[in-house]
Amino acid sequence: MGQQTGQQLVINAQYIKDLSFENPRAPQSLMQQAAPPSVEINIDVKAQSVGPENYEVVLTLNASAKAQNDVLFLVELTYGAIVTVRNVAQDLMPQVVLVETPRLMFPFARNIIAETTRDGGFPPLMINPVDFAELLRRNQAAGPMPSADTV
């Protein structure tokens, strides 16, 4: 955020809202696989106003790994942050709240996913960096822009 205009983005808190890991075929799923599993990852970002200049930003990551047609694991993380945004023009708010904030949150959420899959008996799932600006563009193209209460 630019110091010259007094724009400010402050992350007040980051937290796990929900975390789920399923290993439905254990212990068979932990045995040596003939081929690497196919992994599917879905990412979403939402935000809502929680007070003047304050927003809750929620980053949702869902991942599943399959070998042939068998599910090896499912991991779901809902990761939140409370942020304060000051001196940002309303038309720039989606960029700050839905792109810049999740970009700062992502390394922490990625680590939680990696540690959870490792603790579940699998190699750590290292999610590639995400282009949150592109995610915002796709979401804007898919439907109407969020209201001021939801950014």
C-alpha beads as a LAMMPS data file, in Angstrom:
LAMMPS data file: protein, C-alpha beads

151 atoms
150 bonds

1 atom types
1 bond types

-500.0 500.0 xlo xhi
-500.0 500.0 ylo yhi
-500.0 500.0 zlo zhi

Masses

1 110.0

Atoms # bond

1 1 1 0.000 0.000 0.000
2 1 1 1.365 3.405 -0.934
3 1 1 2.728 5.540 1.872
4 1 1 2.417 8.733 -0.212
5 1 1 -1.384 8.619 -0.238
6 1 1 -1.716 7.216 3.273
7 1 1 -3.233 3.964 2.006
8 1 1 -3.037 1.335 4.693
9 1 1 -3.696 -2.401 4.882
10 1 1 -3.242 -3.940 8.318
11 1 1 -3.732 -7.635 9.042
12 1 1 -5.064 -7.702 12.599
13 1 1 -5.511 -11.475 12.910
14 1 1 -5.245 -14.679 10.886
15 1 1 -6.971 -17.883 11.950
16 1 1 -8.249 -21.294 10.967
17 1 1 -12.041 -21.175 10.749
18 1 1 -12.388 -24.797 9.656
19 1 1 -9.952 -27.593 8.867
20 1 1 -10.864 -31.091 7.744
21 1 1 -8.713 -34.002 6.616
22 1 1 -10.094 -37.331 5.466
23 1 1 -8.116 -40.455 4.655
24 1 1 -11.048 -42.728 3.745
25 1 1 -9.042 -45.741 2.571
26 1 1 -6.354 -45.889 5.277
27 1 1 -4.209 -47.923 5.617
28 1 1 -4.407 -49.051 1.961
29 1 1 -4.102 -45.458 0.741
30 1 1 -0.743 -45.155 2.494
31 1 1 0.832 -48.114 0.709
32 1 1 3.135 -47.559 -2.251
33 1 1 1.142 -46.347 -5.260
34 1 1 1.999 -47.558 -8.770
35 1 1 1.635 -44.045 -10.194
36 1 1 1.471 -40.571 -8.718
37 1 1 -2.054 -39.587 -7.689
38 1 1 -4.036 -36.951 -9.524
39 1 1 -4.569 -33.910 -7.337
40 1 1 -7.385 -31.410 -7.740
41 1 1 -7.278 -28.066 -5.937
42 1 1 -10.039 -25.464 -5.706
43 1 1 -9.507 -22.000 -4.244
44 1 1 -12.016 -19.290 -3.409
45 1 1 -11.867 -15.906 -1.684
46 1 1 -14.714 -14.044 -0.041
47 1 1 -14.826 -10.921 2.096
48 1 1 -17.354 -9.109 4.208
49 1 1 -17.383 -5.908 6.188
50 1 1 -17.167 -6.416 9.953
51 1 1 -17.079 -2.764 10.934
52 1 1 -15.877 0.609 9.709
53 1 1 -12.687 0.028 7.696
54 1 1 -12.588 -3.635 8.857
55 1 1 -13.128 -6.736 6.752
56 1 1 -13.058 -10.460 7.265
57 1 1 -11.331 -12.101 4.308
58 1 1 -11.868 -15.851 3.963
59 1 1 -9.608 -18.021 1.829
60 1 1 -11.021 -21.491 1.116
61 1 1 -8.764 -24.270 -0.164
62 1 1 -10.111 -27.716 -1.071
63 1 1 -7.814 -30.459 -2.318
64 1 1 -8.333 -34.089 -3.170
65 1 1 -5.945 -36.783 -4.330
66 1 1 -7.078 -39.820 -6.288
67 1 1 -5.307 -42.927 -7.541
68 1 1 -7.263 -44.583 -10.314
69 1 1 -10.819 -43.987 -9.044
70 1 1 -10.019 -44.236 -5.340
71 1 1 -9.883 -41.149 -3.134
72 1 1 -6.614 -41.109 -1.204
73 1 1 -7.305 -37.979 0.814
74 1 1 -9.481 -34.889 1.043
75 1 1 -8.335 -31.741 2.801
76 1 1 -10.436 -28.622 3.267
77 1 1 -9.247 -25.412 4.874
78 1 1 -11.198 -22.245 5.550
79 1 1 -8.643 -19.644 6.616
80 1 1 -9.658 -16.190 7.743
81 1 1 -8.115 -12.816 8.401
82 1 1 -9.419 -9.625 9.925
83 1 1 -7.969 -6.635 8.103
84 1 1 -8.208 -2.892 8.413
85 1 1 -8.161 -0.894 5.174
86 1 1 -7.778 2.880 5.315
87 1 1 -7.623 5.630 2.712
88 1 1 -8.364 3.373 -0.248
89 1 1 -10.770 4.506 -2.964
90 1 1 -13.937 2.406 -3.102
91 1 1 -13.213 1.294 -6.675
92 1 1 -9.843 -0.116 -5.522
93 1 1 -11.299 -1.940 -2.522
94 1 1 -11.862 -5.291 -4.329
95 1 1 -8.215 -5.258 -5.454
96 1 1 -6.971 -4.612 -1.909
97 1 1 -9.344 -6.941 -0.070
98 1 1 -9.743 -9.777 -2.600
99 1 1 -6.267 -9.788 -4.187
100 1 1 -3.654 -8.218 -1.919
101 1 1 -5.012 -9.616 1.359
102 1 1 -5.278 -13.266 0.205
103 1 1 -1.830 -12.924 -1.391
104 1 1 -0.482 -12.146 2.089
105 1 1 -2.551 -14.925 3.713
106 1 1 -1.709 -17.631 1.171
107 1 1 1.730 -18.737 2.463
108 1 1 0.227 -19.475 5.881
109 1 1 -2.729 -21.394 4.433
110 1 1 -0.414 -23.289 2.081
111 1 1 1.717 -24.339 5.047
112 1 1 -1.339 -25.597 6.953
113 1 1 -2.348 -27.744 3.955
114 1 1 1.213 -29.097 3.582
115 1 1 1.503 -29.944 7.283
116 1 1 -1.953 -31.524 7.387
117 1 1 -1.319 -33.825 4.425
118 1 1 2.081 -34.750 5.862
119 1 1 0.530 -35.488 9.260
120 1 1 -2.057 -37.610 7.418
121 1 1 0.701 -39.909 6.167
122 1 1 1.209 -38.456 2.689
123 1 1 3.952 -36.271 1.244
124 1 1 3.257 -32.588 1.953
125 1 1 0.924 -31.089 -0.645
126 1 1 2.707 -27.948 -1.824
127 1 1 0.168 -25.750 -3.580
128 1 1 1.625 -23.528 -6.294
129 1 1 1.311 -19.760 -5.862
130 1 1 -2.079 -18.374 -6.867
131 1 1 -2.806 -15.423 -9.147
132 1 1 -5.517 -13.804 -7.027
133 1 1 -5.950 -10.980 -9.557
134 1 1 -6.890 -13.563 -12.203
135 1 1 -9.210 -15.301 -9.717
136 1 1 -10.945 -11.947 -9.095
137 1 1 -11.263 -11.327 -12.858
138 1 1 -12.839 -14.761 -13.386
139 1 1 -15.251 -14.232 -10.494
140 1 1 -16.218 -10.782 -11.809
141 1 1 -16.834 -12.247 -15.268
142 1 1 -18.994 -14.998 -13.773
143 1 1 -21.392 -12.692 -11.938
144 1 1 -22.178 -9.300 -10.448
145 1 1 -19.643 -7.507 -8.284
146 1 1 -20.095 -7.945 -4.531
147 1 1 -21.904 -5.194 -2.643
148 1 1 -20.116 -2.732 -0.364
149 1 1 -20.943 -4.940 2.639
150 1 1 -19.197 -7.924 1.075
151 1 1 -16.600 -5.962 -0.952

Bonds

1 1 1 2
2 1 2 3
3 1 3 4
4 1 4 5
5 1 5 6
6 1 6 7
7 1 7 8
8 1 8 9
9 1 9 10
10 1 10 11
11 1 11 12
12 1 12 13
13 1 13 14
14 1 14 15
15 1 15 16
16 1 16 17
17 1 17 18
18 1 18 19
19 1 19 20
20 1 20 21
21 1 21 22
22 1 22 23
23 1 23 24
24 1 24 25
25 1 25 26
26 1 26 27
27 1 27 28
28 1 28 29
29 1 29 30
30 1 30 31
31 1 31 32
32 1 32 33
33 1 33 34
34 1 34 35
35 1 35 36
36 1 36 37
37 1 37 38
38 1 38 39
39 1 39 40
40 1 40 41
41 1 41 42
42 1 42 43
43 1 43 44
44 1 44 45
45 1 45 46
46 1 46 47
47 1 47 48
48 1 48 49
49 1 49 50
50 1 50 51
51 1 51 52
52 1 52 53
53 1 53 54
54 1 54 55
55 1 55 56
56 1 56 57
57 1 57 58
58 1 58 59
59 1 59 60
60 1 60 61
61 1 61 62
62 1 62 63
63 1 63 64
64 1 64 65
65 1 65 66
66 1 66 67
67 1 67 68
68 1 68 69
69 1 69 70
70 1 70 71
71 1 71 72
72 1 72 73
73 1 73 74
74 1 74 75
75 1 75 76
76 1 76 77
77 1 77 78
78 1 78 79
79 1 79 80
80 1 80 81
81 1 81 82
82 1 82 83
83 1 83 84
84 1 84 85
85 1 85 86
86 1 86 87
87 1 87 88
88 1 88 89
89 1 89 90
90 1 90 91
91 1 91 92
92 1 92 93
93 1 93 94
94 1 94 95
95 1 95 96
96 1 96 97
97 1 97 98
98 1 98 99
99 1 99 100
100 1 100 101
101 1 101 102
102 1 102 103
103 1 103 104
104 1 104 105
105 1 105 106
106 1 106 107
107 1 107 108
108 1 108 109
109 1 109 110
110 1 110 111
111 1 111 112
112 1 112 113
113 1 113 114
114 1 114 115
115 1 115 116
116 1 116 117
117 1 117 118
118 1 118 119
119 1 119 120
120 1 120 121
121 1 121 122
122 1 122 123
123 1 123 124
124 1 124 125
125 1 125 126
126 1 126 127
127 1 127 128
128 1 128 129
129 1 129 130
130 1 130 131
131 1 131 132
132 1 132 133
133 1 133 134
134 1 134 135
135 1 135 136
136 1 136 137
137 1 137 138
138 1 138 139
139 1 139 140
140 1 140 141
141 1 141 142
142 1 142 143
143 1 143 144
144 1 144 145
145 1 145 146
146 1 146 147
147 1 147 148
148 1 148 149
149 1 149 150
150 1 150 151
